[in-house]
């Protein structure tokens, strides 16, 4: 893709919605796969009372809509203004207590784990059922839409086309291993590892113009060095990204 075309795809515009100012992609199709659409607000006539504490709205008890869920609340139940990056808001916006808690948790992904994904890490990569593998740097593209793998060869996987993520973990007890499966399209995690560390990842994804699904395996190095620590952190961040991707599709 030429730099000019890429720039047009990544172009953004400032828009004003009832909820506040948002910096959104010029073309909706080129938005982040982790993004969420603004909710439809519950109509005023359908919520005469706070949907949390049941206080009746009047001239003194004002009605507010949570910018994340769209439900109606009184000021006491919807007083927090929290960043909501998944909806591209420029400034912190009013949210109910439950939604504010979720947004605070997501802030860790955007403040820390997203940076890890963008920086990338080194893995041993095996494509499909091949017996051959190669050392590649895997990172998330700046526009968050592709996983880019660079080594002797080059591969790009659209995040939106990833269907399943399986995290291979290793327990602290010698020889203890587990596979933590996360189906991005269908379900929540099938199992949760306890005191374990991520050692690798399987990805299943579709390739436009081909039938069936492709797959690859990422394996972190065995040495307890900086590269291994970066790879482990990247795997943890990617697992969190898969959860956000599932939520975006489930919406």
Secondary structure, DSSP 8 states (H G I E B T S, - for coil): --HHHHHHHH-EEEEEETTEEEEEESSGGGS-TT---------GGG-SB-TTT--B--SSS--EE-TTT--EE-TTTS-EEE--GGGTBSS-EEE-HHHHHHHHHHHHIIIIIHHHHHH-EEEEEEETT-S--EEEEEEE-TTSSEEEEESSSEEEEEGGGEEEEEEEEEESSTT-EEEEEEETTT-S-S---SSEEEEEEEEEE--TTSSS-EEEEEE--SS-SHHHHHHHHHHHHHHHHHHHHHHHHH-
